[in-house]
Every structure is written in C-alpha cells, then in structure tokens.
C-alpha cells in the first residue's frame, strides 16, 4: 500500500480529455469553499496569487457578478500580456466564465470552476476549460501552464494560511 503525502493533495492534476478539447484541473486546498470563491472573485486577492511566481498581475477591470467583465495584465521584466473575459455565473460553489488571451482573441475558452467541500477543512477545486479545438488545447498544455498553475496555487495556499482569504 502506498503512503499518501501532502504533495498528493496540493499538486494540481492537469488532464486533457481524449474526446473533447477540454482541459481539466483538479486541486485540493486546506480551505473552505468560501475562501476559494473569495480567492477567485476578489480582485486584490486574485492578483496576489494567479500565475507563475515570476510575474506581477495588475487588475484592469473586475466585476465578479453574473454578467460582469474582467481583465488583467501580467508583467515580467520587459514582457507584458493581457487576459480578459466575462463572468457568466458567480455562485457560492461555482464560477462560469470565459477566458481569452488577448494575443489570440479568437481562442475563447469557456471555464467552469466548482468548489467541492471535502470536510475536515479541505476543498477540492475542479476547473474545466473548453477550448475551440484540439490544437488550441494542446497549445495551452505545451505553453508551460502546469508550472503557472502549480506556482499560483502554492501562492494561494500561503495566502490562505496567512488568513488573507477570510
């Protein structure tokens, strides 16, 4: 029998669906669903954890409600890029939104995030991104997104431990 380590719970599992152009991310947090919802909807908190540790994030627009818009800019040294989208649904256990990298404005993804209460103070985040093609999905996977996802979630873990997410 194998032993379970804390890393088993705090490393994101990133999977490509073999039948559809979907990326699924699953990650456990020692946090409540309410804390994870806040981390994904509070612009100041979101900017502190999203993406790789080597970037800074500046929120340009943020209206986390059904029908609201969002846009943020990511910077590293002389590099700058932007992302934008719309919140379609913001509920206590789920966010549905679009996601667009502005350098590829035709590649809009539909993202669904759900927060599953596991009990004992743990919550499982399920994130699903439906992209426009298998080629687009595979480009996302090859982009280095794994390191950005894991570094961002590690930063979120630290913020939660420090009490920043409520």
C-alpha positions as CSV (number, residue, x, y, z in Angstrom):
1,X,0.0,0.0,0.0
2,X,1.4,3.4,-0.9
3,X,1.6,6.2,1.6
4,X,-0.2,9.5,0.8
5,X,1.8,12.7,1.2
6,X,0.6,16.3,1.4
7,X,2.0,16.8,-2.1
8,X,-0.6,14.3,-3.4
9,X,-3.2,16.8,-2.3
10,X,-1.5,20.1,-3.2
11,X,-0.2,19.4,-6.7
12,X,-2.7,20.1,-9.5
13,X,-3.8,17.2,-11.7
14,X,-4.0,18.5,-15.2
15,X,-5.7,16.3,-17.8
16,X,-6.6,16.5,-21.4
17,X,-10.0,15.0,-22.3
18,X,-9.4,12.4,-25.1
19,X,-12.8,13.0,-26.7
20,X,-13.3,16.8,-26.4
21,X,-11.0,19.8,-26.5
22,X,-11.2,20.2,-22.7
23,X,-8.5,20.7,-20.0
24,X,-9.4,19.6,-16.5
25,X,-7.6,20.7,-13.4
26,X,-8.2,19.2,-10.0
27,X,-6.5,20.5,-6.9
28,X,-7.2,20.1,-3.1
29,X,-6.8,23.1,-0.7
30,X,-6.8,23.3,3.1
31,X,-9.5,25.9,2.8
32,X,-13.3,26.3,2.8
33,X,-15.3,26.7,-0.4
34,X,-16.0,30.2,0.7
35,X,-12.3,31.0,0.9
36,X,-11.7,29.6,-2.6
37,X,-14.6,31.5,-4.0
38,X,-13.2,34.7,-2.5
39,X,-9.7,34.0,-3.9
40,X,-11.2,33.7,-7.4
41,X,-13.6,36.7,-7.1
42,X,-11.8,39.3,-5.0
43,X,-9.6,41.2,-7.5
44,X,-6.9,42.3,-5.0
45,X,-6.6,38.7,-3.6
46,X,-6.7,37.2,-7.1
47,X,-3.8,39.4,-8.3
48,X,-1.6,38.2,-5.4
49,X,-1.7,34.5,-6.4
50,X,-2.5,34.0,-10.0
51,X,0.1,32.7,-12.4
52,X,3.8,31.9,-12.1
53,X,5.8,33.4,-9.2
54,X,7.9,35.4,-11.7
55,X,5.1,37.7,-12.8
56,X,3.1,40.5,-11.3
57,X,-0.5,40.9,-12.1
58,X,-2.4,44.2,-12.3
59,X,-6.2,44.1,-12.4
60,X,-7.6,46.5,-15.1
61,X,-11.3,45.6,-14.8
62,X,-13.1,43.3,-12.3
63,X,-16.9,42.9,-11.8
64,X,-17.3,39.4,-10.2
65,X,-21.1,39.0,-10.7
66,X,-23.3,37.3,-13.3
67,X,-22.7,39.2,-16.5
68,X,-19.7,41.1,-15.2
69,X,-16.4,41.6,-17.0
70,X,-12.8,41.1,-16.0
71,X,-9.4,41.9,-17.5
72,X,-5.9,41.7,-16.0
73,X,-2.3,42.4,-17.2
74,X,0.6,40.2,-16.4
75,X,4.2,41.6,-16.4
76,X,7.7,40.1,-16.1
77,X,10.7,42.3,-16.8
78,X,10.1,43.7,-20.4
79,X,7.3,41.2,-21.1
80,X,3.6,42.1,-20.8
81,X,0.4,40.3,-21.8
82,X,-3.3,40.5,-21.0
83,X,-6.2,38.3,-20.4
84,X,-9.9,39.1,-20.3
85,X,-13.3,37.5,-20.0
86,X,-16.9,37.6,-18.7
87,X,-18.4,36.1,-15.6
88,X,-21.5,34.2,-16.7
89,X,-22.3,32.8,-13.3
90,X,-20.9,33.5,-9.8
91,X,-22.5,31.2,-7.2
92,X,-21.3,30.0,-3.8
93,X,-20.0,26.7,-5.2
94,X,-19.3,27.5,-8.9
95,X,-18.0,30.1,-11.3
96,X,-18.6,30.0,-15.0
97,X,-16.6,32.4,-17.1
98,X,-15.0,33.0,-20.5
99,X,-11.2,33.3,-20.7
100,X,-9.3,35.0,-23.6
101,X,-5.6,35.6,-24.0
102,X,-5.6,38.9,-25.9
103,X,-2.8,37.9,-28.1
104,X,-5.1,35.2,-29.5
105,X,-8.5,36.9,-29.4
106,X,-10.3,34.2,-31.4
107,X,-9.4,31.5,-28.9
108,X,-12.1,32.0,-26.3
109,X,-12.4,29.3,-23.6
110,X,-15.4,28.5,-21.5
111,X,-14.3,27.8,-17.9
112,X,-16.2,26.2,-15.1
113,X,-14.8,26.1,-11.6
114,X,-16.5,24.2,-8.8
115,X,-15.6,24.1,-5.2
116,X,-16.3,20.7,-3.6
117,X,-16.4,20.6,0.2
118,X,-14.5,17.5,1.3
119,X,-14.9,18.1,5.0
120,X,-12.2,18.5,7.6
121,X,-11.4,21.9,6.3
122,X,-10.5,20.6,2.8
123,X,-12.0,21.7,-0.5
124,X,-11.4,20.3,-4.0
125,X,-11.3,22.7,-6.9
126,X,-12.5,21.3,-10.2
127,X,-11.6,23.5,-13.1
128,X,-12.6,22.7,-16.7
129,X,-11.6,24.8,-19.8
130,X,-13.4,24.0,-23.0
131,X,-11.4,25.5,-25.9
132,X,-12.2,25.8,-29.6
133,X,-10.0,23.0,-30.9
134,X,-7.7,20.1,-30.0
135,X,-4.8,22.1,-31.5
136,X,-5.7,25.0,-29.2
137,X,-6.0,22.7,-26.2
138,X,-2.6,21.1,-26.9
139,X,-1.0,24.6,-27.4
140,X,-2.3,25.5,-23.9
141,X,-0.9,22.4,-22.4
142,X,2.5,22.9,-24.1
143,X,2.6,26.6,-23.0
144,X,4.0,25.9,-19.6
145,X,0.7,26.3,-17.9
146,X,1.5,23.5,-15.5
147,X,4.2,25.5,-13.7
148,X,2.0,28.6,-13.7
149,X,-1.0,26.7,-12.2
150,X,1.1,25.0,-9.6
151,X,3.1,28.1,-8.6
152,X,-0.1,30.2,-8.4
153,X,-1.9,27.6,-6.3
154,X,1.1,27.3,-4.0
155,X,0.9,31.1,-3.5
156,X,-2.8,30.8,-2.8
157,X,-2.0,28.2,-0.2
158,X,0.3,30.7,1.5
159,X,-2.3,33.4,1.4
160,X,-5.0,31.1,2.9
161,X,-2.6,30.1,5.7
162,X,-1.8,33.8,6.4
163,X,-5.6,34.5,6.7
164,X,-5.8,36.7,3.6
165,X,-8.8,34.8,2.2
166,X,-11.0,35.3,5.2
